[in-house]
Structures are given as C-alpha cells and as structure tokens.
Amino acid sequence: MTCMTTKQKFEVEDPTVIMLANGRYAYRVMCPWKGKNDKDLYAFKFCSSKAYEASMSEDKQQAEDDKEEGGE
C-alpha cells in the first residue's frame, strides 16, 4: 500500500476494509512510521463491495467463534 502523506510504499497482509463517507469501500492500514508531532498516518486503497462483504462475514464468524469459546 502507499502512505497518503509520505507516498512511501509498504507491504500489508489482510488489511481492514471500511466504508467511506461517500459510500465507497477501501482498505485502511496504519503506516509503519509516524508523521509530524508523532501523528499516526494511514494508507487507503479502494476495493470492491465483495471484499467488504467478505471482511464483514469473517468478522461475524470470528465473533461467533469467540462467543462459543466464552460460553464453555
């Protein structure tokens, strides 16, 4: 992915998928370095609605698994 501020590229595995305010979907990851005054920087990359749905189903499945483990 590419940092939005510094334009430096870095590799990421399994990034978080979010819905932006304009209704589009994107991967969002914190950059491995800090900006001015130790500010957190983020990288975004547009993705498909299918990627968003897959991410949501994985999160839902993981939540159900966690709930089952807690009930035992």
C-alpha positions as CSV (number, residue, x, y, z in Angstrom):
1,M,0.0,0.0,0.0
2,T,1.0,3.6,-0.3
3,C,1.0,6.1,2.6
4,M,-1.3,9.0,1.8
5,T,1.1,11.6,3.3
6,T,4.6,10.5,2.6
7,K,3.9,8.5,-0.7
8,Q,6.1,5.7,0.6
9,K,5.1,2.1,-0.2
10,F,4.9,-0.8,2.2
11,E,3.5,-4.4,2.2
12,V,0.4,-5.4,4.2
13,E,-1.3,-8.7,4.8
14,D,-5.0,-8.9,5.5
15,P,-5.9,-5.1,5.7
16,T,-9.1,-3.8,7.4
17,V,-11.9,-3.0,5.0
18,I,-14.1,0.1,5.8
19,M,-16.9,2.1,4.1
20,L,-16.0,5.7,3.5
21,A,-18.4,8.6,4.0
22,N,-19.1,8.7,0.2
23,G,-20.3,5.1,0.2
24,R,-17.2,3.6,-1.4
25,Y,-15.2,0.8,0.2
26,A,-11.4,0.9,0.9
27,Y,-8.7,-0.9,2.7
28,R,-7.3,1.1,5.6
29,V,-4.0,0.4,7.4
30,M,-1.8,2.4,9.8
31,C,1.5,3.3,8.2
32,P,4.6,1.8,10.0
33,W,6.0,5.3,10.6
34,K,4.8,8.5,12.3
35,G,4.2,11.9,10.9
36,K,5.0,15.3,12.4
37,N,4.4,15.5,16.2
38,D,4.1,11.7,16.3
39,K,0.8,11.8,14.4
40,D,-0.5,8.4,13.1
41,L,-0.5,8.1,9.3
42,Y,-2.9,5.9,7.3
43,A,-2.8,4.3,3.9
44,F,-6.0,3.8,1.9
45,K,-6.7,1.8,-1.2
46,F,-10.1,1.4,-2.9
47,C,-11.6,-2.1,-3.0
48,S,-14.8,-3.8,-4.2
49,S,-18.0,-4.3,-2.3
50,K,-17.3,-8.0,-2.4
51,A,-14.1,-7.5,-0.4
52,Y,-16.1,-5.5,2.1
53,E,-18.8,-8.2,2.4
54,A,-16.1,-10.9,2.8
55,S,-14.5,-8.9,5.5
56,M,-17.8,-8.4,7.4
57,S,-18.6,-12.2,7.1
58,E,-15.2,-13.0,8.5
59,D,-15.7,-10.6,11.4
60,K,-19.1,-12.1,12.1
61,Q,-17.8,-15.6,12.0
62,Q,-14.9,-14.7,14.4
63,A,-17.3,-13.0,16.8
64,E,-19.5,-16.1,16.8
65,D,-16.4,-18.3,17.5
66,D,-15.3,-16.1,20.3
67,K,-18.8,-16.2,21.8
68,E,-18.9,-20.0,21.7
69,E,-15.5,-20.3,23.4
70,G,-16.6,-17.9,26.2
71,G,-19.7,-20.0,26.9
72,E,-17.8,-23.2,27.6
